[in-house]
Amino acid sequence: MSTAAEPNTADARVAAVVAPSRSGADQFMRRLLRLPEGNTSTAAEARSAFQKSLAFTACRCLLMYIVLPFVLPVVGIASGVGPVVGIIVGLLAMASIVYSIRRFWRAEHSKRWHYTVFGTVIIGFLVYLTIKDVAELLS
């Protein structure tokens, strides 16, 4: 028999699962990413989002550095469309990376900080390339 002073151990375990203790940095990132409380994603979903965002970024690189500069000019197509395609595909790649970072955080994945750093570096590179493409369009 439990009294009012003694917490029910089953309730305490549920509370621990529902509201995990987070560091200040974790809480900041969850607010920055505008995530709801609790785990709303699984590790498998996080890995899937990661794989898709990497595939998208790889496709961008293949387009921008193989297909557009070498393959299409040989066929006589695509002179001057590189910057436009680069901007569109780069923005989609950045959105995909942010989506996958959010998935890692929603799942409380053990490698969420690693992927956040990795994704942020890739986004920084994509921002640089987008600025470069915009400058090329404007000149």
MIFI-267547 format. One record per residue (C-alpha): x, y, z; residue in three letters. Coordinates in steps of 0.25 Angstrom, whole numbers, always signed. Example, Ala and Ser with C-alpha at 12.3 -4.5 7.8 and 13.67 -1.06 7.14 Angstrom:
// MIFI-267547
{east=+49, north=-18, up=+31, aa=ALA}
{east=+55, north=-4, up=+29, aa=SER}
This chain:
// MIFI-267547
{east=+0, north=+0, up=+0, aa=MET}
{east=+6, north=+14, up=-4, aa=SER}
{east=+3, north=+26, up=+4, aa=THR}
{east=+2, north=+40, up=-2, aa=ALA}
{east=+16, north=+43, up=+2, aa=ALA}
{east=+21, north=+31, up=-5, aa=GLU}
{east=+21, north=+32, up=-20, aa=PRO}
{east=+17, north=+20, up=-28, aa=ASN}
{east=+29, north=+14, up=-35, aa=THR}
{east=+22, north=+12, up=-48, aa=ALA}
{east=+17, north=+26, up=-49, aa=ASP}
{east=+32, north=+31, up=-46, aa=ALA}
{east=+37, north=+22, up=-57, aa=ARG}
{east=+27, north=+27, up=-67, aa=VAL}
{east=+30, north=+42, up=-63, aa=ALA}
{east=+45, north=+39, up=-65, aa=ALA}
{east=+42, north=+33, up=-79, aa=VAL}
{east=+33, north=+45, up=-83, aa=VAL}
{east=+41, north=+56, up=-78, aa=ALA}
{east=+56, north=+52, up=-79, aa=PRO}
{east=+66, north=+62, up=-73, aa=SER}
{east=+73, north=+70, up=-84, aa=ARG}
{east=+85, north=+79, up=-83, aa=SER}
{east=+84, north=+93, up=-86, aa=GLY}
{east=+90, north=+92, up=-99, aa=ALA}
{east=+80, north=+81, up=-103, aa=ASP}
{east=+69, north=+89, up=-98, aa=GLN}
{east=+74, north=+101, up=-107, aa=PHE}
{east=+75, north=+92, up=-119, aa=MET}
{east=+61, north=+87, up=-117, aa=ARG}
{east=+56, north=+101, up=-116, aa=ARG}
{east=+64, north=+106, up=-128, aa=LEU}
{east=+59, north=+94, up=-136, aa=LEU}
{east=+44, north=+97, up=-131, aa=ARG}
{east=+42, north=+83, up=-126, aa=LEU}
{east=+31, north=+78, up=-118, aa=PRO}
{east=+34, north=+71, up=-104, aa=GLU}
{east=+37, north=+56, up=-104, aa=GLY}
{east=+42, north=+47, up=-114, aa=ASN}
{east=+33, north=+48, up=-127, aa=THR}
{east=+42, north=+40, up=-136, aa=SER}
{east=+50, north=+28, up=-136, aa=THR}
{east=+65, north=+25, up=-139, aa=ALA}
{east=+61, north=+18, up=-152, aa=ALA}
{east=+54, north=+30, up=-157, aa=GLU}
{east=+65, north=+39, up=-153, aa=ALA}
{east=+75, north=+29, up=-161, aa=ARG}
{east=+65, north=+29, up=-173, aa=SER}
{east=+65, north=+44, up=-173, aa=ALA}
{east=+80, north=+45, up=-172, aa=PHE}
{east=+82, north=+36, up=-184, aa=GLN}
{east=+72, north=+44, up=-192, aa=LYS}
{east=+78, north=+57, up=-189, aa=SER}
{east=+92, north=+51, up=-193, aa=LEU}
{east=+87, north=+45, up=-206, aa=ALA}
{east=+81, north=+59, up=-209, aa=PHE}
{east=+94, north=+66, up=-207, aa=THR}
{east=+101, north=+56, up=-215, aa=ALA}
{east=+92, north=+57, up=-226, aa=CYS}
{east=+94, north=+72, up=-226, aa=ARG}
{east=+109, north=+70, up=-226, aa=CYS}
{east=+108, north=+61, up=-238, aa=LEU}
{east=+99, north=+71, up=-245, aa=LEU}
{east=+108, north=+83, up=-243, aa=MET}
{east=+122, north=+77, up=-245, aa=TYR}
{east=+120, north=+65, up=-255, aa=ILE}
{east=+107, north=+67, up=-263, aa=VAL}
{east=+105, north=+82, up=-265, aa=LEU}
{east=+120, north=+85, up=-268, aa=PRO}
{east=+124, north=+73, up=-276, aa=PHE}
{east=+112, north=+64, up=-281, aa=VAL}
{east=+102, north=+74, up=-285, aa=LEU}
{east=+112, north=+84, up=-293, aa=PRO}
{east=+117, north=+72, up=-301, aa=VAL}
{east=+102, north=+70, up=-305, aa=VAL}
{east=+100, north=+85, up=-308, aa=GLY}
{east=+91, north=+87, up=-296, aa=ILE}
{east=+91, north=+95, up=-283, aa=ALA}
{east=+100, north=+107, up=-286, aa=SER}
{east=+97, north=+116, up=-274, aa=GLY}
{east=+87, north=+108, up=-267, aa=VAL}
{east=+97, north=+104, up=-256, aa=GLY}
{east=+95, north=+115, up=-246, aa=PRO}
{east=+80, north=+114, up=-247, aa=VAL}
{east=+80, north=+99, up=-245, aa=VAL}
{east=+91, north=+100, up=-234, aa=GLY}
{east=+82, north=+110, up=-226, aa=ILE}
{east=+70, north=+102, up=-227, aa=ILE}
{east=+76, north=+88, up=-224, aa=VAL}
{east=+85, north=+95, up=-213, aa=GLY}
{east=+73, north=+101, up=-206, aa=LEU}
{east=+66, north=+87, up=-207, aa=LEU}
{east=+78, north=+80, up=-201, aa=ALA}
{east=+79, north=+90, up=-189, aa=MET}
{east=+64, north=+88, up=-186, aa=ALA}
{east=+66, north=+73, up=-186, aa=SER}
{east=+78, north=+74, up=-177, aa=ILE}
{east=+70, north=+83, up=-167, aa=VAL}
{east=+59, north=+72, up=-168, aa=TYR}
{east=+68, north=+61, up=-165, aa=SER}
{east=+75, north=+69, up=-153, aa=ILE}
{east=+61, north=+71, up=-147, aa=ARG}
{east=+58, north=+56, up=-148, aa=ARG}
{east=+71, north=+53, up=-141, aa=PHE}
{east=+67, north=+62, up=-130, aa=TRP}
{east=+53, north=+58, up=-129, aa=ARG}
{east=+57, north=+43, up=-128, aa=ALA}
{east=+67, north=+47, up=-117, aa=GLU}
{east=+78, north=+40, up=-125, aa=HIS}
{east=+91, north=+37, up=-119, aa=SER}
{east=+98, north=+44, up=-130, aa=LYS}
{east=+90, north=+56, up=-131, aa=ARG}
{east=+101, north=+66, up=-128, aa=TRP}
{east=+110, north=+59, up=-138, aa=HIS}
{east=+100, north=+60, up=-149, aa=TYR}
{east=+97, north=+74, up=-145, aa=THR}
{east=+111, north=+79, up=-147, aa=VAL}
{east=+113, north=+71, up=-160, aa=PHE}
{east=+100, north=+76, up=-166, aa=GLY}
{east=+103, north=+90, up=-161, aa=THR}
{east=+117, north=+90, up=-168, aa=VAL}
{east=+110, north=+84, up=-181, aa=ILE}
{east=+99, north=+95, up=-180, aa=ILE}
{east=+110, north=+106, up=-179, aa=GLY}
{east=+117, north=+100, up=-191, aa=PHE}
{east=+104, north=+100, up=-199, aa=LEU}
{east=+101, north=+115, up=-194, aa=VAL}
{east=+115, north=+119, up=-200, aa=TYR}
{east=+112, north=+112, up=-213, aa=LEU}
{east=+98, north=+118, up=-214, aa=THR}
{east=+104, north=+132, up=-212, aa=ILE}
{east=+114, north=+129, up=-223, aa=LYS}
{east=+103, north=+125, up=-232, aa=ASP}
{east=+95, north=+137, up=-229, aa=VAL}
{east=+107, north=+146, up=-232, aa=ALA}
{east=+109, north=+139, up=-245, aa=GLU}
{east=+95, north=+141, up=-249, aa=LEU}
{east=+96, north=+156, up=-246, aa=LEU}
{east=+109, north=+158, up=-253, aa=SER}
